[in-house]
Amino acid sequence: MSNLTPFEIRLQLLQMAKEMLAEDYHGKCQQISSDWNVKVETAKLNGGAIPDHPAFPNYPSENDIITKAQALNGFVSNITAEKTQSKKSA
């Protein structure tokens, strides 16, 4: 096992955060489409109007990815929210 530099670790955390958020995004989009398909089929069976497809959530932004990476780093570094708060107030 090789030793990673702090830069490599940060890059891996960013990549992991991006993958996690992208998976979550795609899961939400799939759920929205699936729910809409059920509503369309129900409307067809009942002779009702076909509903418009709902909007998808926004794709994770750069800030979302950085925030998630910081949360992952905090977990890996065993930094709790209490420690972070006490540092800010000091």
Phi, psi and omega in degrees: 000129182271154175276132180264146175283161176303327179293320179293322178295315179298319178297317178297321178296320177296317179297317179296317179298316180298315179298316181297314180292324178293318177299317179297316179300310182295324176296318178295318179297318179296320179294319178298315180294320179297314178299320180294318179299321177297317179295322179295313180297320178296317179296320179296317181294324183268358180074021181270177179285141178283125182288154174292150178288130179291159180288149175275157176292165177290144176291145182305132181275173177301318179296322177299317181295316179296318179299316179296318179298321178295322177295318177297318179297319178299320178294312181298321181277358181061041177264122180266165179298326180296318179296320180295318180295319181292328177292322181292325183278345181282000000 
